[in-house]
């Protein structure tokens, strides 16, 4: 699940991991726009090269959006928040 600022959670399903040598990393394919909702997780892998301080490979987890849900916590907080009446200055409950 990936939570977004608007309260929607996207559920992504991993469709495959791939390992690439850093010298042959397909940046254009991984970071390009896709005609579908996609999420790629990139992390280090392989042999650690102490001289350069870097791993020699990357693992990419390819995933696609398979569902979503709306979390209504923000809406619930707004409903429970007392509204201030302009005429009296006193709080009144809404909802």
Biopython code that builds the backbone (N, CA, C, O; Angstrom):
import numpy as np
from Bio.PDB.StructureBuilder import StructureBuilder

atoms = [
    (1, "UNK", "N", (0.832, -1.179, 0.000)),
    (1, "UNK", "CA", (0.000, 0.000, 0.000)),
    (1, "UNK", "C", (0.876, 1.241, 0.000)),
    (1, "UNK", "O", (1.887, 1.309, 0.700)),
    (2, "UNK", "N", (0.478, 2.203, -0.784)),
    (2, "UNK", "CA", (1.157, 3.485, -0.845)),
    (2, "UNK", "C", (0.122, 4.549, -0.500)),
    (2, "UNK", "O", (-0.864, 4.715, -1.218)),
    (3, "UNK", "N", (0.342, 5.267, 0.592)),
    (3, "UNK", "CA", (-0.585, 6.303, 1.012)),
    (3, "UNK", "C", (-0.273, 7.637, 0.358)),
    (3, "UNK", "O", (0.883, 8.054, 0.288)),
    (4, "UNK", "N", (-1.314, 8.301, -0.118)),
    (4, "UNK", "CA", (-1.174, 9.605, -0.748)),
    (4, "UNK", "C", (-1.752, 10.690, 0.154)),
    (4, "UNK", "O", (-2.532, 10.398, 1.060)),
    (5, "UNK", "N", (-1.377, 11.915, -0.090)),
    (5, "UNK", "CA", (-1.800, 13.030, 0.745)),
    (5, "UNK", "C", (-3.314, 13.219, 0.773)),
    (5, "UNK", "O", (-3.847, 13.734, 1.756)),
    (6, "UNK", "N", (-4.013, 12.818, -0.278)),
    (6, "UNK", "CA", (-5.464, 13.011, -0.328)),
    (6, "UNK", "C", (-6.237, 11.900, 0.366)),
    (6, "UNK", "O", (-7.465, 11.868, 0.300)),
    (7, "UNK", "N", (-5.528, 10.982, 1.037)),
    (7, "UNK", "CA", (-6.198, 9.921, 1.782)),
    (7, "UNK", "C", (-6.456, 8.665, 0.991)),
    (7, "UNK", "O", (-7.043, 7.723, 1.524)),
    (8, "UNK", "N", (-6.045, 8.612, -0.247)),
    (8, "UNK", "CA", (-6.222, 7.417, -1.060)),
    (8, "UNK", "C", (-4.993, 6.525, -0.887)),
    (8, "UNK", "O", (-3.857, 6.999, -0.907)),
    (9, "UNK", "N", (-5.239, 5.245, -0.720)),
    (9, "UNK", "CA", (-4.162, 4.263, -0.658)),
    (9, "UNK", "C", (-4.161, 3.460, -1.946)),
    (9, "UNK", "O", (-5.186, 2.902, -2.339)),
    (10, "UNK", "N", (-3.017, 3.402, -2.598)),
    (10, "UNK", "CA", (-2.876, 2.580, -3.792)),
    (10, "UNK", "C", (-2.239, 1.253, -3.429)),
    (10, "UNK", "O", (-1.226, 1.213, -2.732)),
    (11, "UNK", "N", (-2.832, 0.172, -3.898)),
    (11, "UNK", "CA", (-2.276, -1.161, -3.648)),
    (11, "UNK", "C", (-1.566, -1.617, -4.912)),
    (11, "UNK", "O", (-2.173, -1.738, -5.976)),
    (12, "UNK", "N", (-0.284, -1.865, -4.778)),
    (12, "UNK", "CA", (0.539, -2.296, -5.903)),
    (12, "UNK", "C", (0.951, -3.745, -5.715)),
    (12, "UNK", "O", (1.220, -4.178, -4.594)),
    (13, "UNK", "N", (1.001, -4.492, -6.801)),
    (13, "UNK", "CA", (1.424, -5.884, -6.779)),
    (13, "UNK", "C", (2.717, -6.004, -7.564)),
    (13, "UNK", "O", (2.818, -5.549, -8.704)),
    (14, "UNK", "N", (3.701, -6.625, -6.936)),
    (14, "UNK", "CA", (4.997, -6.818, -7.589)),
    (14, "UNK", "C", (4.832, -7.843, -8.702)),
    (14, "UNK", "O", (4.324, -8.942, -8.481)),
    (15, "UNK", "N", (5.266, -7.469, -9.896)),
    (15, "UNK", "CA", (5.158, -8.379, -11.031)),
    (15, "UNK", "C", (6.501, -9.001, -11.382)),
    (15, "UNK", "O", (6.570, -9.910, -12.209)),
    (16, "UNK", "N", (7.559, -8.517, -10.760)),
    (16, "UNK", "CA", (8.842, -9.158, -11.007)),
    (16, "UNK", "C", (10.033, -8.351, -10.541)),
    (16, "UNK", "O", (10.096, -7.140, -10.753)),
    (17, "UNK", "N", (10.981, -9.024, -9.905)),
    (17, "UNK", "CA", (12.252, -8.376, -9.584)),
    (17, "UNK", "C", (13.256, -8.620, -10.711)),
    (17, "UNK", "O", (13.243, -9.675, -11.346)),
    (18, "UNK", "N", (14.111, -7.654, -10.949)),
    (18, "UNK", "CA", (15.195, -7.811, -11.921)),
    (18, "UNK", "C", (16.454, -7.215, -11.315)),
    (18, "UNK", "O", (16.394, -6.207, -10.610)),
    (19, "UNK", "N", (17.582, -7.831, -11.585)),
    (19, "UNK", "CA", (18.876, -7.316, -11.145)),
    (19, "UNK", "C", (19.648, -6.837, -12.360)),
    (19, "UNK", "O", (19.742, -7.542, -13.364)),
    (20, "UNK", "N", (20.201, -5.633, -12.266)),
    (20, "UNK", "CA", (20.961, -5.039, -13.366)),
    (20, "UNK", "C", (22.331, -4.596, -12.868)),
    (20, "UNK", "O", (22.435, -4.021, -11.785)),
    (21, "UNK", "N", (23.378, -4.853, -13.636)),
    (21, "UNK", "CA", (24.671, -4.240, -13.304)),
    (21, "UNK", "C", (24.524, -2.722, -13.457)),
    (21, "UNK", "O", (23.843, -2.249, -14.368)),
    (22, "UNK", "N", (25.159, -1.970, -12.570)),
    (22, "UNK", "CA", (25.038, -0.505, -12.670)),
    (22, "UNK", "C", (25.492, -0.001, -14.033)),
    (22, "UNK", "O", (24.983, 1.005, -14.525)),
    (23, "UNK", "N", (26.439, -0.689, -14.639)),
    (23, "UNK", "CA", (26.941, -0.268, -15.949)),
    (23, "UNK", "C", (25.916, -0.474, -17.066)),
    (23, "UNK", "O", (26.073, 0.071, -18.158)),
    (24, "UNK", "N", (24.860, -1.264, -16.797)),
    (24, "UNK", "CA", (23.834, -1.555, -17.800)),
    (24, "UNK", "C", (22.434, -1.257, -17.259)),
    (24, "UNK", "O", (21.463, -1.906, -17.650)),
    (25, "UNK", "N", (22.333, -0.279, -16.363)),
    (25, "UNK", "CA", (21.064, 0.055, -15.723)),
    (25, "UNK", "C", (20.143, 0.764, -16.715)),
    (25, "UNK", "O", (20.541, 1.772, -17.300)),
    (26, "UNK", "N", (18.917, 0.262, -16.921)),
    (26, "UNK", "CA", (17.999, 0.838, -17.928)),
    (26, "UNK", "C", (17.212, 2.038, -17.384)),
    (26, "UNK", "O", (15.990, 1.971, -17.252)),
    (27, "UNK", "N", (17.898, 3.110, -17.078)),
    (27, "UNK", "CA", (17.265, 4.296, -16.473)),
    (27, "UNK", "C", (16.055, 4.780, -17.257)),
    (27, "UNK", "O", (15.009, 5.074, -16.678)),
    (28, "UNK", "N", (16.196, 4.860, -18.560)),
    (28, "UNK", "CA", (15.106, 5.388, -19.395)),
    (28, "UNK", "C", (13.838, 4.557, -19.220)),
    (28, "UNK", "O", (12.748, 5.116, -19.098)),
    (29, "UNK", "N", (13.965, 3.249, -19.206)),
    (29, "UNK", "CA", (12.794, 2.378, -19.062)),
    (29, "UNK", "C", (12.196, 2.451, -17.663)),
    (29, "UNK", "O", (10.976, 2.429, -17.503)),
    (30, "UNK", "N", (13.036, 2.534, -16.674)),
    (30, "UNK", "CA", (12.559, 2.514, -15.288)),
    (30, "UNK", "C", (11.901, 3.823, -14.898)),
    (30, "UNK", "O", (10.852, 3.815, -14.254)),
    (31, "UNK", "N", (12.487, 4.936, -15.270)),
    (31, "UNK", "CA", (11.982, 6.240, -14.844)),
    (31, "UNK", "C", (11.029, 6.895, -15.841)),
    (31, "UNK", "O", (10.554, 8.003, -15.595)),
    (32, "UNK", "N", (10.749, 6.247, -16.933)),
    (32, "UNK", "CA", (9.844, 6.806, -17.951)),
    (32, "UNK", "C", (8.392, 6.712, -17.498)),
    (32, "UNK", "O", (8.055, 5.954, -16.588)),
    (33, "UNK", "N", (7.544, 7.496, -18.151)),
    (33, "UNK", "CA", (6.108, 7.367, -17.930)),
    (33, "UNK", "C", (5.627, 6.068, -18.553)),
    (33, "UNK", "O", (6.184, 5.587, -19.540)),
    (34, "UNK", "N", (4.580, 5.509, -17.956)),
    (34, "UNK", "CA", (4.004, 4.264, -18.454)),
    (34, "UNK", "C", (2.527, 4.501, -18.763)),
    (34, "UNK", "O", (1.918, 5.401, -18.183)),
    (35, "UNK", "N", (1.946, 3.722, -19.654)),
    (35, "UNK", "CA", (0.525, 3.884, -19.967)),
    (35, "UNK", "C", (-0.383, 3.261, -18.896)),
    (35, "UNK", "O", (-1.589, 3.137, -19.108)),
    (36, "UNK", "N", (0.172, 2.880, -17.781)),
    (36, "UNK", "CA", (-0.570, 2.288, -16.671)),
    (36, "UNK", "C", (0.079, 2.780, -15.378)),
    (36, "UNK", "O", (1.199, 3.290, -15.398)),
    (37, "UNK", "N", (-0.616, 2.628, -14.267)),
    (37, "UNK", "CA", (-0.074, 3.043, -12.974)),
    (37, "UNK", "C", (1.001, 2.053, -12.551)),
    (37, "UNK", "O", (0.717, 0.880, -12.307)),
    (38, "UNK", "N", (2.224, 2.529, -12.466)),
    (38, "UNK", "CA", (3.361, 1.659, -12.151)),
    (38, "UNK", "C", (4.184, 2.270, -11.028)),
    (38, "UNK", "O", (4.207, 3.484, -10.828)),
    (39, "UNK", "N", (4.849, 1.399, -10.316)),
    (39, "UNK", "CA", (5.758, 1.824, -9.259)),
    (39, "UNK", "C", (6.971, 0.907, -9.305)),
    (39, "UNK", "O", (6.838, -0.317, -9.279)),
    (40, "UNK", "N", (8.140, 1.502, -9.373)),
    (40, "UNK", "CA", (9.371, 0.718, -9.378)),
    (40, "UNK", "C", (10.186, 1.081, -8.138)),
    (40, "UNK", "O", (10.433, 2.257, -7.872)),
    (41, "UNK", "N", (10.592, 0.084, -7.397)),
    (41, "UNK", "CA", (11.460, 0.267, -6.238)),
    (41, "UNK", "C", (12.860, -0.136, -6.663)),
    (41, "UNK", "O", (13.079, -1.251, -7.137)),
    (42, "UNK", "N", (13.812, 0.781, -6.489)),
    (42, "UNK", "CA", (15.192, 0.522, -6.883)),
    (42, "UNK", "C", (16.051, 0.516, -5.633)),
    (42, "UNK", "O", (15.969, 1.428, -4.810)),
    (43, "UNK", "N", (16.878, -0.515, -5.493)),
    (43, "UNK", "CA", (17.783, -0.589, -4.354)),
    (43, "UNK", "C", (19.118, -1.193, -4.795)),
    (43, "UNK", "O", (19.236, -1.744, -5.889)),
    (44, "UNK", "N", (20.096, -1.077, -3.938)),
    (44, "UNK", "CA", (21.435, -1.598, -4.237)),
    (44, "UNK", "C", (21.493, -3.104, -4.024)),
    (44, "UNK", "O", (20.741, -3.668, -3.230)),
    (45, "UNK", "N", (22.409, -3.742, -4.756)),
    (45, "UNK", "CA", (22.557, -5.194, -4.639)),
    (45, "UNK", "C", (23.927, -5.600, -5.161)),
    (45, "UNK", "O", (24.704, -4.784, -5.656)),
    (46, "UNK", "N", (24.186, -6.877, -5.030)),
    (46, "UNK", "CA", (25.408, -7.429, -5.601)),
    (46, "UNK", "C", (26.623, -7.212, -4.723)),
    (46, "UNK", "O", (26.527, -7.047, -3.506)),
    (47, "UNK", "N", (27.747, -7.217, -5.371)),
    (47, "UNK", "CA", (29.040, -7.100, -4.692)),
    (47, "UNK", "C", (29.282, -5.642, -4.317)),
    (47, "UNK", "O", (29.025, -4.733, -5.106)),
    (48, "UNK", "N", (29.780, -5.435, -3.104)),
    (48, "UNK", "CA", (30.127, -4.089, -2.664)),
    (48, "UNK", "C", (31.571, -3.797, -3.053)),
    (48, "UNK", "O", (32.481, -4.549, -2.705)),
    (49, "UNK", "N", (31.771, -2.713, -3.769)),
    (49, "UNK", "CA", (33.109, -2.300, -4.191)),
    (49, "UNK", "C", (33.636, -1.292, -3.168)),
    (49, "UNK", "O", (33.234, -0.128, -3.170)),
    (50, "UNK", "N", (34.535, -1.747, -2.298)),
    (50, "UNK", "CA", (35.053, -0.888, -1.234)),
    (50, "UNK", "C", (35.805, 0.313, -1.788)),
    (50, "UNK", "O", (35.788, 1.385, -1.183)),
    (51, "UNK", "N", (36.451, 0.151, -2.905)),
    (51, "UNK", "CA", (37.228, 1.255, -3.493)),
    (51, "UNK", "C", (36.321, 2.422, -3.903)),
    (51, "UNK", "O", (36.672, 3.582, -3.687)),
    (52, "UNK", "N", (35.162, 2.121, -4.493)),
    (52, "UNK", "CA", (34.248, 3.184, -4.927)),
    (52, "UNK", "C", (33.214, 3.525, -3.860)),
    (52, "UNK", "O", (32.611, 4.598, -3.885)),
    (53, "UNK", "N", (33.017, 2.594, -2.916)),
    (53, "UNK", "CA", (32.002, 2.797, -1.884)),
    (53, "UNK", "C", (30.591, 2.533, -2.365)),
    (53, "UNK", "O", (29.630, 3.006, -1.760)),
    (54, "UNK", "N", (30.453, 1.772, -3.464)),
    (54, "UNK", "CA", (29.143, 1.491, -4.058)),
    (54, "UNK", "C", (28.978, 0.001, -4.348)),
    (54, "UNK", "O", (29.951, -0.734, -4.521)),
    (55, "UNK", "N", (27.726, -0.414, -4.395)),
    (55, "UNK", "CA", (27.422, -1.756, -4.880)),
    (55, "UNK", "C", (27.501, -1.743, -6.401)),
    (55, "UNK", "O", (27.313, -0.702, -7.031)),
    (56, "UNK", "N", (27.779, -2.897, -6.983)),
    (56, "UNK", "CA", (27.966, -2.975, -8.424)),
    (56, "UNK", "C", (26.677, -3.221, -9.201)),
    (56, "UNK", "O", (26.669, -3.151, -10.430)),
    (57, "UNK", "N", (25.583, -3.511, -8.488)),
    (57, "UNK", "CA", (24.308, -3.812, -9.149)),
    (57, "UNK", "C", (23.156, -3.117, -8.452)),
    (57, "UNK", "O", (23.297, -2.589, -7.349)),
    (58, "UNK", "N", (22.012, -3.129, -9.123)),
    (58, "UNK", "CA", (20.752, -2.653, -8.564)),
    (58, "UNK", "C", (19.683, -3.710, -8.774)),
    (58, "UNK", "O", (19.669, -4.404, -9.791)),
    (59, "UNK", "N", (18.794, -3.822, -7.807)),
    (59, "UNK", "CA", (17.599, -4.654, -7.949)),
    (59, "UNK", "C", (16.429, -3.697, -8.159)),
    (59, "UNK", "O", (16.300, -2.697, -7.453)),
    (60, "UNK", "N", (15.583, -4.010, -9.128)),
    (60, "UNK", "CA", (14.377, -3.232, -9.397)),
    (60, "UNK", "C", (13.175, -4.151, -9.189)),
    (60, "UNK", "O", (13.090, -5.218, -9.796)),
    (61, "UNK", "N", (12.253, -3.732, -8.332)),
    (61, "UNK", "CA", (10.985, -4.436, -8.173)),
    (61, "UNK", "C", (9.961, -3.679, -9.000)),
    (61, "UNK", "O", (9.635, -2.529, -8.705)),
    (62, "UNK", "N", (9.464, -4.322, -10.022)),
    (62, "UNK", "CA", (8.434, -3.741, -10.886)),
    (62, "UNK", "C", (7.073, -4.061, -10.294)),
    (62, "UNK", "O", (6.822, -5.198, -9.895)),
    (63, "UNK", "N", (6.195, -3.075, -10.233)),
    (63, "UNK", "CA", (4.857, -3.331, -9.711)),
    (63, "UNK", "C", (3.820, -2.519, -10.473)),
    (63, "UNK", "O", (4.137, -1.522, -11.122)),
    (64, "UNK", "N", (2.587, -2.968, -10.380)),
    (64, "UNK", "CA", (1.457, -2.300, -11.032)),
    (64, "UNK", "C", (0.343, -2.070, -10.013)),
    (64, "UNK", "O", (0.195, -2.823, -9.050)),
    (65, "UNK", "N", (-0.427, -1.027, -10.244)),
    (65, "UNK", "CA", (-1.559, -0.724, -9.389)),
    (65, "UNK", "C", (-2.632, -1.781, -9.584)),
    (65, "UNK", "O", (-3.084, -2.019, -10.704)),
    (66, "UNK", "N", (-3.039, -2.416, -8.489)),
    (66, "UNK", "CA", (-4.064, -3.456, -8.586)),
    (66, "UNK", "C", (-5.309, -3.132, -7.765)),
    (66, "UNK", "O", (-6.288, -3.877, -7.797)),
    (67, "UNK", "N", (-5.274, -2.035, -7.040)),
    (67, "UNK", "CA", (-6.447, -1.652, -6.254)),
    (67, "UNK", "C", (-6.182, -0.355, -5.528)),
    (67, "UNK", "O", (-5.054, 0.137, -5.487)),
    (68, "UNK", "N", (-7.232, 0.188, -4.959)),
    (68, "UNK", "CA", (-7.099, 1.400, -4.184)),
    (68, "UNK", "C", (-8.219, 1.467, -3.165)),
    (68, "UNK", "O", (-9.258, 0.826, -3.323)),
    (69, "UNK", "N", (-7.999, 2.238, -2.132)),
    (69, "UNK", "CA", (-9.029, 2.449, -1.123)),
    (69, "UNK", "C", (-8.915, 3.873, -0.617)),
    (69, "UNK", "O", (-7.837, 4.467, -0.637)),
    (70, "UNK", "N", (-10.014, 4.404, -0.171)),
    (70, "UNK", "CA", (-10.047, 5.770, 0.334)),
    (70, "UNK", "C", (-10.077, 5.726, 1.850)),
    (70, "UNK", "O", (-10.965, 5.125, 2.455)),
    (71, "UNK", "N", (-9.110, 6.361, 2.442)),
    (71, "UNK", "CA", (-9.068, 6.463, 3.898)),
    (71, "UNK", "C", (-9.731, 7.781, 4.261)),
    (71, "UNK", "O", (-9.305, 8.845, 3.810)),
    (72, "UNK", "N", (-10.762, 7.708, 5.069)),
    (72, "UNK", "CA", (-11.559, 8.897, 5.339)),
    (72, "UNK", "C", (-11.200, 9.578, 6.655)),
    (72, "UNK", "O", (-12.027, 10.298, 7.215)),
    (73, "UNK", "N", (-10.002, 9.370, 7.155)),
    (73, "UNK", "CA", (-9.648, 9.949, 8.448)),
    (73, "UNK", "C", (-9.682, 11.471, 8.418)),
    (73, "UNK", "O", (-10.144, 12.090, 9.376)),
    (74, "UNK", "N", (-9.206, 12.083, 7.349)),
    (74, "UNK", "CA", (-9.233, 13.541, 7.266)),
    (74, "UNK", "C", (-10.672, 14.042, 7.266)),
    (74, "UNK", "O", (-10.992, 15.001, 7.968)),
    (75, "UNK", "N", (-11.541, 13.406, 6.487)),
    (75, "UNK", "CA", (-12.942, 13.797, 6.447)),
    (75, "UNK", "C", (-13.580, 13.613, 7.820)),
    (75, "UNK", "O", (-14.343, 14.471, 8.264)),
    (76, "UNK", "N", (-13.280, 12.510, 8.496)),
    (76, "UNK", "CA", (-13.833, 12.269, 9.818)),
    (76, "UNK", "C", (-13.371, 13.329, 10.805)),
    (76, "UNK", "O", (-14.155, 13.764, 11.648)),
    (77, "UNK", "N", (-12.107, 13.756, 10.721)),
    (77, "UNK", "CA", (-11.608, 14.806, 11.604)),
    (77, "UNK", "C", (-12.356, 16.110, 11.340)),
    (77, "UNK", "O", (-12.688, 16.828, 12.283)),
    (78, "UNK", "N", (-12.624, 16.424, 10.093)),
    (78, "UNK", "CA", (-13.328, 17.661, 9.761)),
    (78, "UNK", "C", (-14.766, 17.623, 10.263)),
    (78, "UNK", "O", (-15.291, 18.649, 10.698)),
    (79, "UNK", "N", (-15.407, 16.472, 10.211)),
    (79, "UNK", "CA", (-16.788, 16.354, 10.680)),
    (79, "UNK", "C", (-16.841, 16.527, 12.197)),
    (79, "UNK", "O", (-17.772, 17.140, 12.718)),
    (80, "UNK", "N", (-15.856, 15.995, 12.900)),
    (80, "UNK", "CA", (-15.850, 16.071, 14.362)),
    (80, "UNK", "C", (-15.405, 17.431, 14.888)),
    (80, "UNK", "O", (-15.653, 17.748, 16.052)),
    (81, "UNK", "N", (-14.759, 18.232, 14.064)),
    (81, "UNK", "CA", (-14.261, 19.533, 14.502)),
    (81, "UNK", "C", (-15.438, 20.484, 14.663)),
    (81, "UNK", "O", (-16.252, 20.629, 13.751)),
    (82, "UNK", "N", (-15.531, 21.133, 15.821)),
    (82, "UNK", "CA", (-16.630, 22.083, 16.007)),
    (82, "UNK", "C", (-16.483, 23.275, 15.067)),
    (82, "UNK", "O", (-15.384, 23.793, 14.867)),
    (83, "UNK", "N", (-17.597, 23.697, 14.499)),
    (83, "UNK", "CA", (-17.604, 24.891, 13.649)),
    (83, "UNK", "C", (-17.951, 26.089, 14.518)),
    (83, "UNK", "O", (-18.733, 25.962, 15.461)),
    (84, "UNK", "N", (-17.390, 27.234, 14.219)),
    (84, "UNK", "CA", (-17.658, 28.444, 14.987)),
    (84, "UNK", "C", (-18.754, 29.227, 14.283)),
    (84, "UNK", "O", (-18.657, 29.518, 13.091)),
    (85, "UNK", "N", (-19.787, 29.563, 15.024)),
    (85, "UNK", "CA", (-20.892, 30.349, 14.490)),
    (85, "UNK", "C", (-20.438, 31.798, 14.368)),
    (85, "UNK", "O", (-19.904, 32.367, 15.320)),
    (86, "UNK", "N", (-20.646, 32.386, 13.217)),
    (86, "UNK", "CA", (-20.224, 33.766, 12.978)),
    (86, "UNK", "C", (-21.021, 34.739, 13.832)),
    (86, "UNK", "O", (-20.485, 35.764, 14.255)),
    (87, "UNK", "N", (-22.286, 34.444, 14.094)),
    (87, "UNK", "CA", (-23.133, 35.387, 14.821)),
    (87, "UNK", "C", (-22.874, 35.359, 16.324)),
    (87, "UNK", "O", (-22.869, 36.415, 16.957)),
    (88, "UNK", "N", (-22.659, 34.190, 16.912)),
    (88, "UNK", "CA", (-22.514, 34.109, 18.357)),
    (88, "UNK", "C", (-21.068, 33.970, 18.811)),
    (88, "UNK", "O", (-20.747, 34.263, 19.963)),
    (89, "UNK", "N", (-20.180, 33.518, 17.900)),
    (89, "UNK", "CA", (-18.801, 33.286, 18.295)),
    (89, "UNK", "C", (-18.636, 32.005, 19.085)),
    (89, "UNK", "O", (-17.523, 31.655, 19.478)),
    (90, "UNK", "N", (-19.754, 31.290, 19.327)),
    (90, "UNK", "CA", (-19.686, 30.043, 20.069)),
    (90, "UNK", "C", (-19.582, 28.866, 19.102)),
    (90, "UNK", "O", (-19.986, 28.950, 17.942)),
    (91, "UNK", "N", (-19.035, 27.780, 19.610)),
    (91, "UNK", "CA", (-18.907, 26.577, 18.795)),
    (91, "UNK", "C", (-20.245, 25.872, 18.675)),
    (91, "UNK", "O", (-21.066, 25.885, 19.592)),
    (92, "UNK", "N", (-20.436, 25.267, 17.538)),
    (92, "UNK", "CA", (-21.593, 24.387, 17.345)),
    (92, "UNK", "C", (-21.099, 23.161, 16.598)),
    (92, "UNK", "O", (-20.227, 23.259, 15.736)),
    (93, "UNK", "N", (-21.644, 22.041, 16.923)),
    (93, "UNK", "CA", (-21.213, 20.795, 16.288)),
    (93, "UNK", "C", (-21.891, 20.669, 14.923)),
    (93, "UNK", "O", (-23.047, 21.049, 14.744)),
    (94, "UNK", "N", (-21.138, 20.125, 13.972)),
    (94, "UNK", "CA", (-21.700, 19.892, 12.649)),
    (94, "UNK", "C", (-21.702, 18.409, 12.375)),
    (94, "UNK", "O", (-20.997, 17.653, 13.044)),
    (95, "UNK", "N", (-22.473, 17.986, 11.414)),
    (95, "UNK", "CA", (-22.450, 16.599, 10.972)),
    (95, "UNK", "C", (-23.497, 15.843, 11.628)),
    (95, "UNK", "O", (-23.639, 14.645, 11.383)),
]
sb = StructureBuilder()
sb.init_structure("model")
sb.init_model(0)
sb.init_chain("A")
sb.init_seg("    ")
for serial, (resi, resn, name, xyz) in enumerate(atoms, 1):
    if name == "N":
        sb.init_residue(resn, " ", resi, " ")
    sb.init_atom(name, np.array(xyz, "f"), 0.0, 1.0, " ", f" {name:<3s}", serial, name[0])
structure = sb.get_structure()
